[in-house]
């Protein structure tokens, strides 16, 4: 999913996708520890995805606060 598409999602949808990504990261960590993970690049990709979701949520939150001030 591209950042451009992420910005079009609602806050609830972003939060749901963030929760899913965090759950996937937890599963990937377990697989890595037990030696079952073959594609280790998925760890980095998932961490980056989580950071993107958190950044967009933060931007939406600050934009909402700015609108409240006006």
Secondary structure as GFF3:
##gff-version 3
##sequence-region A 1 70
A	DSSP	alpha_helix	3	6	.	.	.	ID=ss1
A	DSSP	alpha_helix	11	34	.	.	.	ID=ss2
A	DSSP	alpha_helix	41	69	.	.	.	ID=ss3
###
